[in-house]
């Protein structure tokens, strides 16, 4: 009889797809912002404020931020699962990572919707 050890690992196609999909969103946002920066010389405070005052840019930036955070979570979780073997150490590190990423996401929302 084969004894299966449940480790909480989520290896597989789903994680690979999440990493690739979020990487594509990050790339599109970065290229779009770089293209805008090249076209908008010189860039001053009022120009930035106008760009991020538009609802479409706020949502696009929020999509980028959440993609970045999800991308970071999958990467950090995989690193912790591969290199931190004691569960007593790995679990608190994963919880700390989740808490930090949630705080970052709330901070991003706060920043994006305070610009008006």
Number of C-alpha atoms within 10 A of each C-alpha: 3 4 5 6 6 6 8 7 10 12 9 8 9 10 15 11 11 15 19 13 14 21 17 14 18 20 13 13 18 13 12 12 13 12 11 13 13 11 10 12 9 8 12 9 8 9 13 13 12 12 14 19 16 12 13 11 15 18 15 13 19 16 16 21 20 20 20 18 19 17 19 16 17 16 14 16 18 16 11 16 19 11 9 14 11 9 11 9 11 17 16 11 16 16 11 12 16 16 12 13 18 14 12 15 17 12 11 16 17 11 11 18 13 9 13 10
